[in-house]
Amino acid sequence: MKPALSASNRPGPANWQQIPQGEALRAATEQLLADWWPQIFGYYLLKVGDLSCQLDTSKSPIKHHIHLGIKASQCQVKAESDALPLLDLSVDALLLCHAHEFCSDPHHLMREMHRVLRADGYLMLSGFNPLSLAGLLKLNPWLKDKAPWNGRFFTLSRLKDWLYLLGFEVVMEQRFYASSLLGKEPAASRWRSFVARCFGSSYLLVARKRELPLTPIRPKWQLASDYPQTVRGTLTTNRLNNQKSKL
């Protein structure tokens, strides 16, 4: 397994048009997210990355949507995705679309997501599936400098391990959009829907940040009922003698 840490950032796509079949992939991502927006409430939704900023989130009941990126015209805050200029525990939901695949330190990126997200907040993360037709095309040397193959694809299991270590609970995972991302968009069919669930070129993870409160356990000084009667009597007598001596 290759290490997640890289020497430098890879130039990520500034918009969906720079990805082959990007508009179709964008529509498929929006359709999948539409089922989750009615279940997520709060005051602030943070969209991290240029591609996230361009997704339609109008169906979300969250009133304030913050767009954070570098190149997209929709950006309201210009900053790197792994250095968020936000306070701790300041957002209720977070959308991260293909940003971790072009980051030099995706571990630090996930820690930043955890830092700014409130307890029980939602993280929605989409990425490219290396175990798909699009993932296999990374072996093609003619595509290594072209988006999205110039990034690093991480498996679902690896991302889930990172999230579990940070204290997230993965509530949904789904692969979708069966295509090699080359040529024309394939026509919809039952066979394509079946392949998408197993070897889709993209995936969506929905995770929830969990924080368990620490409940102090008070010591119990009472004598257990199963103590022998003689032992209990001796301890009680000693306690009374100590009190008399203090008086």
Buried (B, 14 or more C-beta within 10 A) or exposed (E): EEEBEBEEBBEBBBBBEBBBBBEBBBBBBBEBBBEBBEEBEBEBBBBBBBBBBBBEBEEBEBEEBBBBBBEBEBBEBEBBBBEBEBEEBBBBBBBBBBBBBBBBBBBBBBBBBBBBBBEEBBBBBBBBBBBBBBBEBBEEEEBEEBBBBBBBBBBBEBBBEBBEEBBBEBEEBBBBBBBBBEEEBBEEEEEBEEBBEEBBBBBBBBBBBEEEEEEEEEEEEEEEEEEEEEEEEEEEEEEEEEEEEEE
